């Protein structure tokens, strides 16, 4: 895995995690623990999707 791919995956994971955390904690008013678990889960899924997409496009 190249450094560029890792940076791409980390960016997608961070963006998804922040979005889901803000949505859960501030808008839906869930507990902190629940919001963090959802953020970790969605961040991992976003990183996986970014990895798959990079392999499909050939970049």
C-alpha positions in Angstrom: 0.0 0.0 0.0 1.3 3.4 -1.0 1.4 6.4 1.3 -1.0 8.2 -1.0 -3.5 5.4 -0.7 -3.2 5.4 3.1 -3.7 9.1 3.2 -6.8 8.8 1.0 -8.2 6.1 3.2 -7.5 8.1 6.4 -9.1 11.2 5.0 -12.3 9.3 4.1 -12.3 7.5 7.5 -11.9 10.8 9.4 -14.6 12.6 7.4 -17.1 9.9 7.9 -16.3 9.5 11.6 -16.6 13.2 12.3 -19.9 13.4 10.4 -21.5 10.5 12.2 -20.2 11.6 15.6 -21.7 15.1 15.1 -24.9 13.7 13.8 -25.3 11.3 16.7 -24.0 13.3 19.6 -25.2 16.8 18.8 -28.2 16.4 16.5 -29.7 13.1 17.7 -28.5 13.7 21.4 -27.3 10.1 21.9 -24.8 9.2 24.7 -21.1 9.8 24.1 -20.2 6.1 24.1 -22.8 5.3 21.5 -21.7 8.2 19.3 -18.1 7.1 19.5 -18.9 3.5 18.6 -20.9 4.6 15.6 -18.2 6.9 14.5 -15.6 4.2 14.7 -17.8 1.8 12.7 -18.6 4.3 10.0 -15.0 5.4 9.8 -13.8 1.8 9.3 -16.4 1.3 6.6 -15.5 4.5 4.8 -11.8 3.4 4.8 -12.8 0.0 3.4 -14.8 1.6 0.6 -12.0 4.1 -0.2 -9.7 1.1 -0.5 -12.0 -0.8 -2.8 -12.7 2.2 -5.0 -8.9 2.8 -5.4 -8.4 -0.8 -6.6 -11.4 -0.5 -9.1 -10.2 2.7 -10.7 -6.7 1.5 -11.1 -5.1 4.4 -9.3 
